[in-house]
Amino acid sequence: MISTTMDVMQLRQDLKDLLVKRLRMRELDPVSINDDDPLLKGPLGLDSIDVLELALAVEQAYGIQISDEHLEQGAFYSIAALAEFVQTGTVRAEGRGPGPDHGSG
């Protein structure tokens, strides 16, 4: 479970590293990515295909399921939003109980 500020900061950095590696953005230093910059059509220039690729990488790395609904609700708006989503998603996955989701995604 990710609970401390240090853990959240580390999660954000890990997500930046994952983004750069998975999307093969070798010219980009992960440290230069601002936590609140929009991922889609923001300074990084990601498109919807990039976000889907990142979603797959996050699913694999953190063992969580990402639905279209999560994408539409802004889970991938920024690194900060994505870290919050991953944090709550991993907490739910660790609990293995029924989550508040309404679908069977």
Secondary structure, 3 states (H helix, E strand, C coil): CCCCHHHHHHHHHHHHHHHHHHCCCCCCCHHHCCCCCCCECCCCCECHHHHHHHHHHHHHHHCCCCCHHHHHCCCCCCHHHHHHHHHHHHHHHHHCCCCCCCCCC
